[in-house]
Structures are given as structure tokens and as C-alpha cells.
Amino acid sequence: MTLSAVEFMCRFLLHVLPRGLHRIRHYGLLANAGRKKNLVLARDLLHVPAPTGAAEEAIPASAPPTFVCRHCGAAMIIIETFARVQHTRTPPLQPQAP
């Protein structure tokens, strides 16, 4: 599908919330009220073992936090790190007709 720049921006901005509103990302099975119970039930139904908690043991409790929130002072936990941006490649060259 090809869109004009104006149409693309209109469609893109439909997903941007107005200032002061927050997106609710976890609802349904992952809602705070029943998350633990629902996850245990889902694991039982899918026959998947519970996580071992190895990720929690990987961070020593005695080490001072590397990153601290500048607003509340709480330790920030690194969930994921991103690789540097890869430069875009050009499309593959089409073979020239003889």
C-alpha cells in the first residue's frame, strides 16, 4: 500500500494519545488483580513449567544499582538493551537484461 505523507501522518497520529492520558498496556489475563492466578492457570493448561527465577539470581543484591531514577531515586532495572542502529541497505540490484 502506498500512502501520501499527509495520509500517513493522519493514520500515525491516530495512535498518539493526547497530553495527560496514559495508555493501559496490561489488561485481561495480565491485569494486576489476578495476574499470578491467571498465569499459573495458563501454564497449567499449556503444560509449561513455572519459570525458575534464574534472572533474579543473576543480579547480586549487594552491588549498588548502576542506573538510578532521577525522579524518585529508585534503582532502574535493565530489561533490554538495543544494538546500535544499522544503516539501511539499498535494495538488491536487478540483473540487467542482455
N, C-alpha and C positions, 0 to 999 in steps of 0.2 A: 504494500500500500504506500502510495506517495502522498504526502500532505504538504500543503503550503506552510510557511513558517508561522503565519498567523493562526492557522487551524491547529498546528502542533502545540503552540503556546496555550491556546484555549483549552485543548484537551489536557495538557500537562497541568495547568493551573486548577483544574477541577479536583486534583488530588492534594492541593496545598490548603491547609487549614488556616482560617483567619487567626490573627494575633490573639493570644489569650486562651485558645482552645487546645486541648491535648488529645492526641489520638489514643484510643484504648486498644492495646495490641493483644492482650490476653483475655479471652472470654470463652465461655463454653467449658470444655474439658480442662483448660488451663487457668480458669478463674481462681483467684486466691482462696475463696471459700472452700472449695472441695478439691484442690489440686492434688494433694497427696493421695486421697482416697481414689480419685479418678485415674491417676497414673498407675496405682497398684492394680486396679481393676483392668485397665488396658493392658498392662504387662501380663496379667494372668490370662486374659482372653487371647493374647497373641503368643503366649508361651515364651516370653522373653524374660531372662533373669534380671533382677534388680541390679543397678549399677553398683560397682564395688566401692566407689569413693576414692579411687586412686588419685584423681585430680586434686582432691582436697589435701591429700597427704604430700603432694609434690611441693607445696609451698611451706617452708618451715615457719612455725609460729613465732620464733624468737627473732627473725630477721625484721628490721624496720621496713615499712612499706616504701616501695620505690616511687609511687605516684600518690599524691595526696590531693583530695578535692579542695580547690581554693575557696569554695563557698562554705562547706561545713567542716572541713578538716578530716573527714573520714578517709580511710585507705581505699584507693581505687584498685580494682582487680582487673587485670588484663584478660579479656575474653578472647580476643583475636587480634592478630597483627596482620597488616596488609603489606604485600610486596610493593616495591616502587612501581609507578605507572609504566607500563610497557608502551613503547611508541607504536603507533598504528602502522601496520604494513600496507603496502599498496596491494591492490588485487592482483592475482596471478596474471601473467601476460598471456594473451591469446595467441595461439600459433598462427603465423602468417600463412595465408593461402598461396600455393605456388602459382 
